[in-house]
C-alpha cells in the first residue's frame, strides 16, 4: 500500500517520514530536494526552468511509485500527484496527460497532509522559499488532491511521535 505524505515546504514531512522509517516502515525521500542537492553539487542553479524541473520530478516520482508495489506499506514524501501539479502549473495544455498519469499511479485514497507550521519553518540549502509560499503550495495541493479524488487528511501540529500515531491510526495500522 502506497501512502503519500504531502503539504507545503517546511511542515515536518521529513521528520515524520524519518520517524516512520525508525519504526520499520518503508519510506521514499523527497524528490525535489534530491534534485536540488544534485544540481548544487554540480555547481548549477538549484532549479532548472519550471517545466524542466517538473518533468524531472515527475520522471523520478513515477520510477519510485513503480518500484514500490504490492502489499508492503510504503510512505512517500510527496509523490506522482504532487509532481503532476507542478507539470500542470508549468504546462496547462497537458491537462489530459496529467489526468491520465494521476489515474495510472494511485496511492492510498487518504492523502496525509501536513499544514503550514510557521513555528518550525526554516530555510536551508534546498528550501529557499518564504513561509507565505509554503502556505500557497499547501492550499494548491489540497485543491489538487481533492480534484484528483483523494481524501485530504490534515495532521495536527503536534510532536512527530504523536503525528506518527495519528497516521497509523488513520490507516488502521498497528505499530
BELZIMO-V441917 format. One record per residue. N is the residue number from 1. BURIAL is b if it has 24 or more other C-alpha atoms within 12 Angstrom, else e. Layout:
# BELZIMO-V441917
n=[N/N]
burial=[BURIAL/BURIAL]
This chain:
# BELZIMO-V441917
n=[1/2/3/4/5/6/7/8/9/10/11/12/13/14/15/16/17/18/19/20/21/22/23/24/25/26/27/28/29/30/31/32/33/34/35/36/37/38/39/40/41/42/43/44/45/46/47/48/49/50/51/52/53/54/55/56/57/58/59/60/61/62/63/64/65/66/67/68/69/70/71/72/73/74/75/76/77/78/79/80/81/82/83/84/85/86/87/88/89/90/91/92/93/94/95/96/97/98/99/100/101/102/103/104/105/106/107/108/109/110/111/112/113/114/115/116/117/118/119/120/121/122/123/124/125/126/127/128/129/130/131/132/133/134/135/136/137/138/139/140/141/142/143/144/145/146/147/148/149/150/151/152/153/154/155/156/157/158/159/160/161/162/163/164/165/166/167/168/169/170/171/172/173/174/175]
burial=[b/b/b/b/b/b/b/b/b/b/b/b/b/b/b/b/b/b/b/b/e/e/e/e/b/b/b/b/b/b/b/b/b/b/b/b/e/e/e/e/e/e/e/e/e/b/b/e/e/e/e/e/b/b/b/b/b/b/b/b/b/b/e/b/b/e/e/b/e/e/e/e/b/b/b/b/b/b/b/b/b/b/b/b/b/b/b/b/e/e/e/e/e/e/e/e/e/b/b/e/b/b/e/e/b/b/b/b/b/b/b/b/b/b/b/b/b/e/e/e/b/e/e/e/e/b/b/e/e/e/b/e/e/b/b/e/b/b/b/b/b/b/e/b/b/e/e/b/e/b/e/b/b/b/b/e/e/e/e/b/e/e/b/b/e/b/b/b/e/b/b/e/e/e/e]
